[in-house]
Amino acid sequence: MPHREHKKLSSLEIIKRFVFLTIGSVLMGVALELFLVPFQIIDGGIAGISIMLSELTPLPLSVYLFLANVPFLILGYKQLGKTFALSTLYGITIMSITTAFLHHVGAFPEDKLLAVLFGGMILGAGVGLVIRYGGALDGIEVVSILIAKKMRVAVGQVIMVFNLLIFLIAGFVFEWTSAMYSILAYYIAIKVIDIVVEGLEESKSVTIISKEHVDISQAIIDRLGRSTTLLQARGGFSGDDLQVVYCVVSRLELAKLKSIVHEYDEKAFIAIEHVSDVLGGNFSKNSIH
């Protein structure tokens, strides 16, 4: 089979990527220096380690954020690809520069709980943007991917173990209330990251098995304005040939879709799954007849 050349990004796509990588990296720097660090609240990963080191030594946070992340980037360069590594290096550099500029600026909110809530949200928005546009802002994520590949465990589990250890150490470096506030900020950030990366619009993929597949498929097209796909299948137990209706709808359209299916076949098999993102195809809603 001939080797297919890697498709290069267009100039517009490259500009778009760098704009959002920059915005995301700046947001994380702002969250750290103006919201979290002044109250001795840490993030997980290398950022959390860097905050503790800057507390214990004369060097500023920006220096540790850059120096501590670079070895992990070098480690993951071959495994994760040149584009990912360069995007991550760019993001970490911008984040470090932002924290250096804001180092002597005082805390934005005076209330610690507000700092946790808004700091966590801004942090999550920043990290989410960087992940969505092909990078990362923490070397722990990179090394966790490599460990997960070797040990065949979920990346999220590796990151969670690392961060639990970091928050435990933070309890000794600062105080235990700071460690608990840090866990709360981290939880908020994780939830916001999910929203930014996956989007607010939750889509659902629906698989329908019914003898009335033709009528159900046409009704979904006519009454929901969604396209459908008919898949050829065979029953594992019966051995009968089947037609499976597959479609993707929004969360708000799910109830109507169920009623359409049951209108034609009350015994129809319906399987519904969450879809993180929908790209390409004809997912846009057509006019309803």
C-alpha positions, 0 to 999 in steps of 0.5 A: 500500500502506498504511503499517504502523505500527512495532510498539512494544516491550512494557514487559517487553521494554523492561525486559529490554532495558535490564537486559541492556544495563546488564549488558553495559556494566558487564561491558565497563567491568570488563574494561577497568579491572580486567583489561586497562588495568592491564597496558597491554592495549587493546581494538580500536576507539574503546576502544583509541584511548581507552586510548592517549589516557588513557595519553598525557594526564591525562584518565581513560579514562571521559572519552575513552570517552564523548566519542570515541564520541558523534560516531560515534553522531550520524553513524549516527543517521539511517542506523541508527535511533533505537532503535539509537542510543539503546541504544548511547548508553545502553550507552556511558554506563553503560560510561564510568560503570563505568570512572570508578568502577573507575579507582583500583581495582587490577588483579584478577589479578596475572598478565598472561596471566590478565588477557588470558584472563579480560579477553577473555572478560568483554569479549566477554560484555559486548559480545555482550550489548549487541549481542544486545539492540540496541546497540553499545559502540563507534563504530567498529562504527557507522562501519564499517557506514556505510563498508561500505554505501558501498563494498559490502564486508563490515562485518567487513573494515572493522572488521578494518582499523581494528583492525589500525591501532589495534594497530599504533599501540599497539605504539609507544605502549606496547610490542610485547608489549602489542600482541601481548597485545592482539590475543590478548585481542581474538581471545578477545573476538570468539569469546565475542561469537559465542557470546553473540550466536548461542548455544551450541546450534548449529542446522542447516538441512537441505534434502533432495531425494528421490522418497521425500519423503513417507516421509522427512518423516514419519520425521523427524517421528516419529523425531526429533520435528522438524517439516518443511516440504515445498516445491514446486520444479522441477529446473533441468536436468530440468524435473521437478516436485520436492518438497523437504523442509526442516527445522531440527535440532540439531547432535547430531541431524544424524547420525540425520537422515542415517541416516533419509534414507539408509534411504529413499533412498541417493541423496537430495540433502542440503544442510546449512547452519549456522543462527545463531539460530532464532526463532518457528515450531515449533522446539521438540522434540515427543515421539518416537513 
